[in-house]
Amino acid sequence: MTPKSLVHVQITTNLIAEDAVAALLEKATAQIPVSNTPEGSNITFVSVYPPANAFNEKKLRKQLKDELRILQSAGVDTSPSKISIKVLPATDWNRAWKKHFKSFEIQSELLIKPSWSQRKPRKNQKLIVLDPGLSFGTGQHPTTWYCLYQMVKLSKNKGSFLDAGTGTGILSIAAAKLGFSRIHAFDNDPDSTRIATQNAADNGVGDLISFKTRDLDKLKPVVKPQFDLICANIEAGPIISNAEALASRLKPKGALIVAGVLTSQFDEVESKFMKHDLEPIDHHIDGQWHSATFIHIGVTPTKN
């Protein structure tokens, strides 16, 4: 259920710093940012919409100022660096998302659209209807888009699928629509798990996906690999800390799609997985984001 009010947190910055500012907003609020750039302007407005009761405004404003200062000291010009925080009624929230969230395709296999769109899928095209909520993942963020694109490429082999950090459930829903079997998904946020479960049911695939609320940091390495494809569209920190636990769940010749990683952090992520017999077979850089797909070349993951 959409809360009665949300907070519109917006940072005004420039186009060059847009991705870096979006990353710090995402880190501070656990929400996927959206950007609005007036035509012909170098100024862009990066926004998130967390619940009104989720943050102390004074503390959040200070945190954002501190993070912007860190970016500036690292050589990223974030000017004009203007922060705006104000309560937004639910009606305005819905209107804002209708402005930003449009239908889009992943190759010719998937059509992803909000419920208010009248667009129809093409012949043999799988449809996912997904309205933005308070969780990650409408598919338009470059990291989610990359996961979906790679899933379509790898869907010929079907097989089992694990969605680590499911958010809205979009990747698990896509896996079910693409014909993957034995689909498991988890998130450490109970609200995300609830929303993902409902989204799967609304798309007619609720009985094909097992959703759980669990913390990636509490996953232990396993002896018997279980999955042919794993998606981890989460921040670099948890990925690095839990590389062994993720790698141990991947079958030989299975694929791991990693997204949500800043370019400055990717080398460490890659190094961690290569220690566990995973080698990169695809890279994609979009602004500040470095995503990749790894293949498991060994029999079982190695240990440090």
N, C-alpha and C positions, 0 to 999 in steps of 0.2 A: 504494500500500500504506500502511495506517495504521501509524505508527511505534509502537515498543514502549511509549513513554510520551510524554505531553504535559505541558505546564505549565498549571495552572489559575490564570490571573491574574484576580483579582477586585477591584473597587473598590466599596465600600459607600457609597452616596450617597443623595440624596433624589430624589423624583419630578420635581421642577422641573429639577434639574440632570442628569437621566438622559441626555438626548440629547447634552449637551455632554461628559459623561464618556465616553459611548460613542464619540464622535468622537475624543477624545484616545487612548483605548485602541486604536482602529482605526489611528490614525496611528502609534502607538508599536510596534505588533506586526504590522501588515499582516494582521489577522484581523477578520472581521465579528463584533461583539459580540452576545451574547444577554443578556436581562435577566430577572430573576426577582423579582417583587414579592409578598410575602405579602398575602393578602386583608385589606383594611382598613388597610394600613400605608402610611405615607408614605416608608418606607425601601425602597430597591431595590438589588439586587445585580447589577452589570454585569460580565460575564465574557467572556474570550476564552481560546482553547486553542491556543497556539502550540506547535511541537515543542520537546521538552525541551532539545535542543542548540542552539536558535536564539538564545538570549539569555543574557547574563551577568546573573544575578539581581540582584546589587548595583547594576549600572549601570541595569537596567530599573527597579528600585525608585526609584532617584534620579531618573530621567527622569520617572516618573509623579508623584513628589512635586513636582518642578519645574513640570510641566504643571498640576497641581492648584493650585499657588500662583499661576500665571499667571491661571487662571480666577477664583480668589478676588479677585485684584487688579483684574480686569475687572468685578467686581461680581456674579459667579456664585457663590452659596453652594452649595458642594459637600459640606457636612457630612453625615455624619460623616467622610467622606474617608478611610476605612479601606482600606488596601491589603493584599491577601493573595496570596502567590505560593507554590504548592506543586506538586510533581510528581504527576501523575495517571496511574495505570495505564490502559492501553488499554481494559480492560473498563469502567472507570468513565467514560471518555470516551464510549464508545458509549452507555452508560446515560444520561449527561447529555444527549446529543443527542436520544435517543429521547423525553426529557421535553420538550424545547424545540421540536423540529421536527415539525410536524403537517401533514397534507394541507390544501391550500387551492386555491381556484379563482380564475382570472382571467376575469371575466365568465362566460359559459357556454362559452367556447372552449377553455380549458386547465384541466386538473387536474394539479397538481404534488404528488407525494407521495414519501415515503421508501419504500425497498424493504420495510420491515417492515409497512407499512400494507396492510390488506385492502380498502381503499376502491376501488370500481370507477368508471370514467368513465361519464358519462351518454351517451346516444346522440349521436353526431357530435362528442363532446368529445375533444380531443387530450390524450394522456397523456404526462407527463414523469415518469420515475422518477429521483430524484436523492438520493443519500445524502450527508450533509455530509462534507467532507474538510478539507484544510488551506487551501483557497482560498476566495476571496470568492464569495458568491452561492448561497443556498438559495432565494431568491425572497421570503423573509419580511421581509428588511430593506426599509424604506420606499423606498430608492432603486432597488433591484432590482424591487420590486413596481411602481413607477411605470413603469419601462422596459417591463415585460411588459404592463402595462395599455395603454400607448400603442402598443405593437407590435400588439396585437389590434385597436385602433382603426384603425391604418394598414395592416392586412394585406389589405384589399380590393384594393389596387393591386399587391400582391406585389412583384416586382422584386428587385434586388440588395441585399445587406445586409452591413454591416461592423460587427463587434463589437470595439471598441477597449478592451482590458483585460478579456479574456474570463473570467478566474477559473475557475469550475467549468464554464463553457461553457453555462450555463443559457439565456442570451439567444440564442445561436446555435442551440441545440437547439430552442428555441421558434420561431425563425425558420423552421427546416426543417419543423417540424410545422405551421406556419401557411401553408406553401406558398411562402415566399420562395425565390428561385433565386440561384445564384452567391453563396454565403455564405462570407465570409472573416472570420477571427477571429485576434487575436494577444494575447499577454501578455508582459511582460518577465521573468516567472518561469517557468523551464523546468518546474518541478513543476506549475504551473497548466496549462501547455500539455498536459502528459502526462495530467493528471487530466481535463481538458476533452475531449481526444481519446477517452479511455476512456469517459467519460460519454456522448459522442455515439454511440459504437459500441454501448454498452449499450442506448441508446434507438432503435437501428435507423436512425440518420441519419448515421453516420460517413462514408459516401461522399458526402454532400451538402455537407460543410463542410471548408474548408481552414484548418487551424490552424497558426500559426507562432509561434515565439518571437522577438519583436523589441521594441525599445524605442521607445515613442511619441516620445521626444525625438530619435530619429534619423530620423524620417519627414520627408521633404522635401515641399514643395508640388508638386502635379502640374499639368500643363497641361490634361489631359483628365479631366474628372470621371468616376467609375466607379460610384458607388453611389446607389441610390434612398433608402436609409434607413441611417443610421449611429447606433449607440448608443455613448456614452462614459460609462460608469458608473465614474468614477474621481475622484480628488481634484481640487480646483480648480486647483492649481498646474500640473500637466501640461496640463490643458485650456486654461488661459490661455496658457501658453508655446507651445502647438501648435495654436492656433485656426486659423491660416492653413492648416496642413497638413491638418487635418480638413475645413475648409470647402472646400478645393480639390478634395476627393474626392467632394463631394456634387453630384449632377446638379441642373440647374435644376428647381425645384418639388419637389426632394427634401427629406426631413425629417431633422433631427438631434435626437436625444434626449440630453439632458445630465442626469446625476444625480451623486450623490456630492459635491455642492457645499453648503457651509454657507451659511446665509442671509446671513451677514456678508460673504461673498465673491461672492455672485451678481451684484451690479451690475457688477463688473469682468468677469465671464464674459460677461454679456449684452452689454456694451459692445464687447468684443473681437469677438464674432461679428457684431454689427450692422455693424462696419467691413468685413465681408466679405460683405455683402448677405444676411445671415440675419436674419430677424425672428421674434420669439417668437409662437407661436400658442396656447400653453397653459402654465400655471404650476401647480405643486403644492407647497405648503409643509406639511411634516410635522415639527413640532418644530424642530430645528436645521437640517433639510435643505430646500433649495430646488431643486426639479427643474423642468425646462422642456423644451418641444419647439419647435424653430425650423424655419422653412421657408426654402428658398433662393429668393429672389425675383429674382436676377440671372441673367445668361447665364454668366458665369464669376466666381469669387471675385476681389475686388479686392485689391491689395497695399497695404501701408502706404507 
